Structures are given as C-alpha cells and as structure tokens.
C-alpha cells in the first residue's frame, strides 16, 4: 500500500498577496490588450489582466484578498 503525504498545515501568519494597483481606466486596459496582441506579448497580457481583474469581486479567486465594498 502506498504512503500518502501528510497535508501541510497552512501558516496562520501568512497573509494573502497585496492587491496590485491599477491606476488606469477600463478603456486603457483594453487598449493595452490590443497593443500587446499586436506585439505577440501574451505573458504581459496575462500579468496585466491579473492586476486589472484583481480590483473586481472575482479578485479573491485570483489569490488576492479583496475587501468587501458596499455599492
């Protein structure tokens, strides 16, 4: 019978990564996406998209702590 590894306990002092800062507008984001597509810079699009979408409620699914905001 195979041995199963013990699951590592999470460190209670570990904090989630800070939310990245996106100082531009939504239209700026899409303009950058189009520019990077023309350059074939897809890894940069992924990094930029993670930063941009971290500011929306789905940011918590990207590994960022998104504070609750009342609308």
N, C-alpha and C positions, 0 to 999 in steps of 0.2 A: 504494500500500500504506500502511496506517495505521501510525503510530508507536505503539509500546507504551511506557507509562511504566515507568521503572525501579522495581522494588520497593524501598521504603525499608528500609534495614537497621535492625534493632531496636537500640536503645541498650543496650549491655551493663550500664550502671549503673542502668537503670530498674528499680525494684522494684515488684512487684505491690502493689495496694492492700492496706492492713492489713485484717484480718478485723474486721468490725463486732462490737460487743459486744451480746449478748442476755442480760440478767440474769434473765429471767423463765422460767417453766415452759412446757411444751408446751401445757398446757391454757390458760394465759394467752394464748398465741399464737392459739389457735382462738377464744377469747372476743373478742379484739381483731378478728379477721377478721369474726366475726358482727356486732360493733358497727359496724365501718366499712362493711359491706354495707348495714346499715340506713340509714346516712348517705349512701350512694352515693359513698363516698370510695375509689374503686378505685385511683387512683395511690398512695395511702397504703398500701393492702394490698400492692401490688407492692413498694414500698420495704421494708415490714416483712417480707415473705416473703423478699426477698433477704438481709436481715440474719439472719433465723431460719435459713434453709437453708444459709447460709454455714458454719454450725457442723457440718455433716454432710459425709461424704466427697464429695458432689456439689458442695461449695462451690468446688472448683477449676474446675468448668465454668461457674461464675458470674463468674470472673475473680479470685477470691481465692486466695491461697496457703494451703492447708490442711495443717498439719504432720501427718506420719504418726503415728497413735496406735495402740498395740497394745491389743487388748481383753482 
